[in-house]
Amino acid sequence: MFGLASAAQSKPPEPPEPPEEDATLTEEKTYTFNPIEANKHFKIGNFYFKKGSYKAAALRYREATRWNPMMMEAYLKLGESYERLKDQKQARETYAKFLELAPDAKEAGSIRRKLAELERSESRQP
């Protein structure tokens, strides 16, 4: 009787969090269009971004763009990740790709302003 009560009170173990950075993402692969795989990496990227792990998020968003090169949301979040990592060059390139894919997106105006700011700040650096 005591065994049943203690078993009912114990919680199931928490699932382990995915590793911070996955070494398999840096290996050379052949990519073919796969929106399911792209969405999976995008969602994992969002998890890391919300957690503040911008390097891990950037790796996942980059992976999403490799599986689906037209995934404008992944380019947008990738640019934000690079901004948080203070990688202005990568942020600028990624935002430019976003605008190439979605010039009329609702975020396009704010991204154009960010691009202008990034270019101004880069021109001020020695």
Accessible surface in RSA format (square Angstrom, percent):
REM  Atomic radii and reference values for relative SASA: ProtOr
REM  Chains: A
REM  Algorithm: Lee & Richards
REM  Probe-radius: 1.40
REM  Slices: 20
REM RES _ NUM      All-atoms   Total-Side   Main-Chain    Non-polar    All polar
REM                ABS   REL    ABS   REL    ABS   REL    ABS   REL    ABS   REL
RES MET A   1   199.40 103.3 152.67 101.0  46.73 111.3 119.69 101.8  79.72 105.6
RES PHE A   2   187.14  93.6 181.65 112.5   5.49  14.3 182.97 110.9   4.17  11.9
RES GLY A   3    50.99  62.9   0.00   N/A  50.99  62.9  40.70 111.7  10.30  23.1
RES LEU A   4   141.31  78.7 135.98  97.3   5.33  13.4 136.42  95.8   4.89  13.2
RES ALA A   5    53.24  49.0  44.23  68.3   9.01  20.5  52.64  74.1   0.60   1.6
RES SER A   6    69.52  58.7  61.08  81.5   8.44  19.4  46.84  99.7  22.68  31.8
RES ALA A   7    67.56  62.1  48.29  74.5  19.26  43.8  55.10  77.6  12.46  33.0
RES ALA A   8    88.49  81.4  48.93  75.5  39.56  90.0  61.14  86.1  27.34  72.4
RES GLN A   9   148.51  83.0 119.70  87.5  28.81  68.6  44.70  95.1 103.82  78.7
RES SER A  10    76.91  65.0  53.64  71.6  23.27  53.6  45.57  97.0  31.34  43.9
RES LYS A  11   179.04  87.3 154.50  94.8  24.54  58.4  99.41  89.5  79.63  84.8
RES PRO A  12   109.84  80.1  95.81  87.3  14.03  51.0 102.86  84.9   6.98  43.4
RES PRO A  13   127.81  93.2 103.08  94.0  24.74  89.9 113.84  94.0  13.98  86.9
RES GLU A  14   152.26  87.4 130.77  98.9  21.49  51.2  59.77 115.6  92.49  75.5
RES PRO A  15   108.45  79.0  91.40  83.3  17.05  62.0  97.49  80.5  10.96  68.1
RES PRO A  16   126.82  92.4 101.59  92.6  25.23  91.7 111.55  92.1  15.27  94.9
RES GLU A  17   113.01  64.9  89.72  67.9  23.29  55.5  40.48  78.3  72.53  59.2
RES PRO A  18    54.55  39.8  42.20  38.5  12.35  44.9  49.35  40.7   5.20  32.3
RES PRO A  19    84.33  61.5  72.39  66.0  11.94  43.4  84.05  69.4   0.28   1.8
RES GLU A  20    77.63  44.6  68.83  52.1   8.80  21.0  50.45  97.6  27.18  22.2
RES GLU A  21    75.73  43.5  53.13  40.2  22.60  53.8  21.57  41.7  54.15  44.2
RES ASP A  22    40.30  28.2  36.74  36.6   3.56   8.4   2.23   5.2  38.07  38.0
RES ALA A  23    77.56  71.3  64.89 100.1  12.67  28.8  72.07 101.5   5.49  14.5
RES THR A  24    63.92  45.5  63.92  64.8   0.00   0.0  56.19  75.5   7.73  11.7
RES LEU A  25     7.92   4.4   4.92   3.5   3.00   7.5   4.92   3.5   3.00   8.1
RES THR A  26    98.08  69.8  68.47  69.4  29.61  70.6  58.38  78.4  39.70  60.0
RES GLU A  27   103.71  59.5  90.70  68.6  13.01  31.0  38.74  74.9  64.97  53.0
RES GLU A  28   173.15  99.4 142.99 108.2  30.16  71.8  68.47 132.4 104.68  85.5
RES LYS A  29    81.46  39.7  53.01  32.5  28.44  67.7  44.68  40.2  36.78  39.2
RES THR A  30   124.35  88.4  99.97 101.3  24.38  58.1  67.20  90.3  57.15  86.4
RES TYR A  31    57.43  26.8  31.63  18.0  25.80  67.1  30.63  23.0  26.80  33.0
RES THR A  32    96.21  68.4  88.50  89.7   7.71  18.4  73.04  98.1  23.16  35.0
RES PHE A  33   137.98  69.0 108.17  67.0  29.82  77.6 109.01  66.1  28.97  82.9
RES ASN A  34    51.15  35.3  49.43  47.8   1.72   4.1   5.12  12.3  46.03  44.5
RES PRO A  35    55.94  40.8  55.52  50.6   0.42   1.5  55.76  46.0   0.18   1.1
RES ILE A  36   142.25  80.9 139.54 104.0   2.71   6.5 140.88 101.4   1.37   3.7
RES GLU A  37    41.23  23.7  40.84  30.9   0.39   0.9   3.36   6.5  37.87  30.9
RES ALA A  38     0.24   0.2   0.24   0.4   0.00   0.0   0.24   0.3   0.00   0.0
RES ASN A  39    69.58  48.0  69.39  67.1   0.19   0.5  12.97  31.2  56.61  54.7
RES LYS A  40   100.77  49.2  94.12  57.7   6.65  15.8  60.25  54.2  40.52  43.2
RES HIS A  41     8.01   4.4   8.01   5.6   0.00   0.0   6.23   6.4   1.78   2.1
RES PHE A  42    34.02  17.0  34.02  21.1   0.00   0.0  34.02  20.6   0.00   0.0
RES LYS A  43   143.72  70.1 136.49  83.7   7.23  17.2  81.46  73.3  62.26  66.3
RES ILE A  44    40.10  22.8  38.23  28.5   1.87   4.5  40.10  28.9   0.00   0.0
RES GLY A  45     0.00   0.0   0.00   N/A   0.00   0.0   0.00   0.0   0.00   0.0
RES ASN A  46    35.70  24.6  35.11  33.9   0.59   1.4   9.79  23.6  25.91  25.0
RES PHE A  47    80.32  40.2  73.08  45.3   7.24  18.8  78.63  47.7   1.69   4.8
RES TYR A  48     1.32   0.6   1.32   0.8   0.00   0.0   1.27   1.0   0.05   0.1
RES PHE A  49    22.80  11.4  19.72  12.2   3.08   8.0  19.72  12.0   3.08   8.8
RES LYS A  50   178.23  86.9 140.47  86.2  37.76  89.9  95.14  85.6  83.08  88.5
RES LYS A  51   100.01  48.8  63.84  39.2  36.18  86.1  61.81  55.6  38.20  40.7
RES GLY A  52    37.42  46.1   0.00   N/A  37.42  46.1  17.56  48.2  19.85  44.5
RES SER A  53    20.93  17.7  11.81  15.8   9.12  21.0  10.42  22.2  10.51  14.7
RES TYR A  54    48.72  22.7  45.56  25.9   3.17   8.2  26.89  20.2  21.84  26.9
RES LYS A  55   121.52  59.3 119.61  73.4   1.91   4.5  68.21  61.4  53.31  56.8
RES ALA A  56     2.63   2.4   0.81   1.3   1.82   4.1   1.23   1.7   1.40   3.7
RES ALA A  57     0.00   0.0   0.00   0.0   0.00   0.0   0.00   0.0   0.00   0.0
RES ALA A  58     6.95   6.4   6.35   9.8   0.60   1.4   6.70   9.4   0.25   0.7
RES LEU A  59    45.49  25.3  42.68  30.5   2.81   7.1  43.55  30.6   1.95   5.2
RES ARG A  60    17.58   7.4  17.58   9.0   0.00   0.0   0.37   0.5  17.21  10.4
RES TYR A  61     0.00   0.0   0.00   0.0   0.00   0.0   0.00   0.0   0.00   0.0
RES ARG A  62    61.47  25.8  61.47  31.3   0.00   0.0  16.59  22.7  44.88  27.2
RES GLU A  63     0.43   0.2   0.43   0.3   0.00   0.0   0.00   0.0   0.43   0.4
RES ALA A  64     0.00   0.0   0.00   0.0   0.00   0.0   0.00   0.0   0.00   0.0
RES THR A  65     4.87   3.5   1.95   2.0   2.92   7.0   0.40   0.5   4.47   6.8
RES ARG A  66   103.48  43.4  90.26  46.0  13.22  31.5  24.89  34.0  78.60  47.6
RES TRP A  67    35.37  14.2  35.37  17.1   0.00   0.0  35.18  18.8   0.19   0.3
RES ASN A  68    22.41  15.5  22.41  21.7   0.00   0.0   0.00   0.0  22.41  21.7
RES PRO A  69    65.38  47.6  65.33  59.6   0.05   0.2  65.33  53.9   0.05   0.3
RES MET A  70   132.61  68.7 117.62  77.8  14.99  35.7  97.09  82.5  35.52  47.1
RES MET A  71    15.64   8.1  12.00   7.9   3.64   8.7  15.64  13.3   0.00   0.0
RES MET A  72    67.41  34.9  67.11  44.4   0.30   0.7  54.16  46.0  13.25  17.6
RES GLU A  73    82.73  47.5  81.63  61.8   1.10   2.6  40.37  78.1  42.36  34.6
RES ALA A  74     0.00   0.0   0.00   0.0   0.00   0.0   0.00   0.0   0.00   0.0
RES TYR A  75    17.28   8.1  17.28   9.8   0.00   0.0   4.95   3.7  12.33  15.2
RES LEU A  76    22.86  12.7  22.86  16.4   0.00   0.0  22.86  16.1   0.00   0.0
RES LYS A  77    46.22  22.6  46.22  28.4   0.00   0.0  20.42  18.4  25.80  27.5
RES LEU A  78     0.00   0.0   0.00   0.0   0.00   0.0   0.00   0.0   0.00   0.0
RES GLY A  79     0.00   0.0   0.00   N/A   0.00   0.0   0.00   0.0   0.00   0.0
RES GLU A  80    40.83  23.4  39.75  30.1   1.07   2.6  10.27  19.9  30.56  25.0
RES SER A  81     0.00   0.0   0.00   0.0   0.00   0.0   0.00   0.0   0.00   0.0
RES TYR A  82    30.30  14.1  30.30  17.2   0.00   0.0  13.55  10.2  16.75  20.7
RES GLU A  83    54.68  31.4  44.07  33.3  10.61  25.3  15.01  29.0  39.66  32.4
RES ARG A  84   129.34  54.3 108.30  55.2  21.05  50.1  27.79  38.0 101.56  61.6
RES LEU A  85    73.87  41.1  49.43  35.4  24.44  61.4  53.33  37.5  20.54  55.3
RES LYS A  86   172.39  84.1 149.24  91.6  23.16  55.1 103.06  92.8  69.34  73.9
RES ASP A  87    53.01  37.1  47.23  47.0   5.78  13.7  17.24  40.6  35.77  35.7
RES GLN A  88    50.49  28.2  47.07  34.4   3.42   8.1  13.06  27.8  37.43  28.4
RES LYS A  89   118.80  58.0 116.72  71.6   2.08   5.0  71.55  64.4  47.25  50.3
RES GLN A  90    58.22  32.6  58.22  42.5   0.00   0.0   6.17  13.1  52.05  39.5
RES ALA A  91     0.00   0.0   0.00   0.0   0.00   0.0   0.00   0.0   0.00   0.0
RES ARG A  92    50.17  21.1  49.99  25.5   0.17   0.4   5.08   6.9  45.09  27.3
RES GLU A  93    81.13  46.6  71.20  53.9   9.93  23.6  38.94  75.3  42.19  34.4
RES THR A  94     5.30   3.8   1.70   1.7   3.60   8.6   3.84   5.2   1.46   2.2
RES TYR A  95     0.00   0.0   0.00   0.0   0.00   0.0   0.00   0.0   0.00   0.0
RES ALA A  96    49.67  45.7  42.56  65.7   7.11  16.2  44.59  62.8   5.08  13.5
RES LYS A  97    65.90  32.1  63.71  39.1   2.19   5.2  31.54  28.4  34.36  36.6
RES PHE A  98     1.42   0.7   1.42   0.9   0.00   0.0   1.42   0.9   0.00   0.0
RES LEU A  99    23.30  13.0  20.31  14.5   2.99   7.5  20.55  14.4   2.75   7.4
RES GLU A 100   123.10  70.7  92.11  69.7  30.98  73.8  46.45  89.8  76.65  62.6
RES LEU A 101    39.35  21.9   9.71   6.9  29.63  74.5  12.69   8.9  26.66  71.7
RES ALA A 102     9.63   8.9   4.35   6.7   5.29  12.0   9.63  13.6   0.00   0.0
RES PRO A 103    66.29  48.3  62.70  57.2   3.58  13.0  62.70  51.8   3.58  22.3
RES ASP A 104   138.76  97.2 106.80 106.3  31.97  75.6  41.74  98.2  97.02  96.8
RES ALA A 105    21.56  19.8   2.34   3.6  19.22  43.7  14.22  20.0   7.34  19.4
RES LYS A 106   192.64  94.0 149.34  91.6  43.30 103.1 103.98  93.6  88.67  94.4
RES GLU A 107    52.29  30.0  48.75  36.9   3.54   8.4  26.10  50.5  26.19  21.4
RES ALA A 108     3.51   3.2   3.51   5.4   0.00   0.0   3.51   4.9   0.00   0.0
RES GLY A 109    31.92  39.4   0.00   N/A  31.92  39.4  26.43  72.5   5.49  12.3
RES SER A 110    45.98  38.9  42.86  57.2   3.12   7.2  32.08  68.3  13.90  19.5
RES ILE A 111     3.46   2.0   3.46   2.6   0.00   0.0   3.46   2.5   0.00   0.0
RES ARG A 112   114.65  48.1 107.88  55.0   6.77  16.1  54.25  74.1  60.40  36.6
RES ARG A 113   151.06  63.4 147.06  75.0   4.00   9.5  69.63  95.2  81.43  49.4
RES LYS A 114    59.72  29.1  59.18  36.3   0.54   1.3  38.75  34.9  20.97  22.3
RES LEU A 115    21.50  12.0  21.50  15.4   0.00   0.0  21.50  15.1   0.00   0.0
RES ALA A 116    39.12  36.0  34.94  53.9   4.18   9.5  38.04  53.6   1.08   2.9
RES GLU A 117    94.54  54.3  91.97  69.6   2.57   6.1  25.82  49.9  68.72  56.1
RES LEU A 118    12.07   6.7  11.50   8.2   0.57   1.4  12.07   8.5   0.00   0.0
RES GLU A 119    95.90  55.1  88.97  67.3   6.93  16.5  28.99  56.1  66.91  54.6
RES ARG A 120   128.45  53.9 126.26  64.4   2.19   5.2  62.88  85.9  65.57  39.7
RES SER A 121    27.41  23.2  25.81  34.4   1.60   3.7  25.19  53.6   2.22   3.1
RES GLU A 122    64.66  37.1  57.06  43.2   7.60  18.1  25.43  49.2  39.24  32.0
RES SER A 123    93.42  78.9  55.05  73.5  38.37  88.4  52.31 111.4  41.10  57.6
RES ARG A 124   178.27  74.8 144.59  73.7  33.68  80.2  75.01 102.5 103.26  62.6
RES GLN A 125   103.89  58.1  87.33  63.8  16.56  39.4  28.53  60.7  75.36  57.2
RES PRO A 126   179.07 130.5 105.98  96.6  73.09 265.7 144.57 119.4  34.50 214.4
END  Absolute sums over single chains surface
CHAIN  1 A     8590.4       7221.4       1369.0       5084.6       3505.8
END  Absolute sums over all chains
TOTAL          8590.4       7221.4       1369.0       5084.6       3505.8
